[in-house]
Amino acid sequence: MVPGMRLMVRVWGRGSGWFAEGVRTLSGRSRSAYVGAFSMALSASIGLQSVASVPARAADPGIGRAGPGIALTVEHERPTPTPEPPGTAAPEEIPTPSPVPPTPTDAVVPILYYHRVEPLPMGFDAWSAAQQKSFLQYDVLPVAFAAQLDWLAAHDYTTILPVDLTRHWATGSALPAHPVIISLDDGTHDWMTTVFPLLQRHGMVAEFYTNVRNVYRGALSFDDLRVLAAAGNGIGAHGIDHVQLAGFAGGARPYSDAQTFKEIAGAKAILEREVGVIVDSMAYVGGGLDAALIEMVRAAGYTSARTIIRGTMQHPDQPFELRVVRIGVHDDVVSIRAGILDPGLPTFAAMVRARGQDLTAPPNVTCLPAQQAVTPRSGMSADDVPPGVPDPASTGPACGADAPGLDGTTAP
Ligand SMILES: [Zn+2]
């Protein structure tokens, strides 16, 4: 209700033997309302005869006065609240403080690092040494991969994606009790024929770091990547042309800054356009990185990047230097040709369970040439260790530990 004025006019005559009064309610408190009240009082005094006479009361203002007079009493009305229908009153809003995410801390998250998962091909023994080296350096046997997934499931590990880790750091969202990230690099057809079915069988997901060149060359298709993404897997970027962009001795770069940024941002843009997902993570081709490259990766809109530096401890102030556990073809494989595994997967278990400090030197340390990292482990037969295969237990990051392109040439 709009508050207004209640006007009472009282007029008394000479001798105060008679009395008249009137009451008028005026809405609003505007100046015109007050003018109206005064006009009413004036008209009441003039037309007094028309106003009903009432007995004088002790409290009337004219009692005891010598002559005629007029008195005005103005009462301002208080606004009366409109009653709300039951059940419709809006609940009182209690301001709640916005949640403050806890300070992000280091997290033990093993990031397993694979390329291809394939059986030993027919005719392998007739292959050239270079072909054999490529297979043994970048492949894992399906029987071993399946056993590793079995081991993870049996030991209560839950697969997450890099975005889950960065979201955990940004918002405080919970991680599972035993998180693990499975990642694969490059992009080959075995991802669809072998890796994806095994992941699905175990209810697991992985981050598939794809280089665009492999798709354009038909190693797998954008349709394949859409299938992977639809099943909850992550699609990460791994360059357009699969060129190592940094990490060379003396800071040498194969590309200008503009070309380098195009390789980083372009891979993200192409994959996002063709697959229809957000590509939030990338893997450094060849593992090469430096501070300037990290800034480009950040500027391109990624929220994380995976290195090939060994370790299971991930640091919230280094989301663009995620550490890995590299899984090799020899890990817990007694015989590659017969596909016989060491029960219990002791090597795999030890790498996944490694906690605490990084297993290798910090980033931006000149890496060792791959051939210097070859160290046959005990119990390994000589013919199972081809030249150039880095020992997974090696304590130094190996240069060129990434896969060569489909044409067999290594990235520069
Ligand atoms: Zn690669």
Boltz pocket constraint, residues with backbone or C-beta under 6 A from the ligand:
constraints:
  - pocket:
      binder: B
      contacts: [[A, 185], [A, 186], [A, 238], [A, 242], [A, 284], [A, 285], [A, 286], [A, 402], [A, 403]]
      max_distance: 6.0
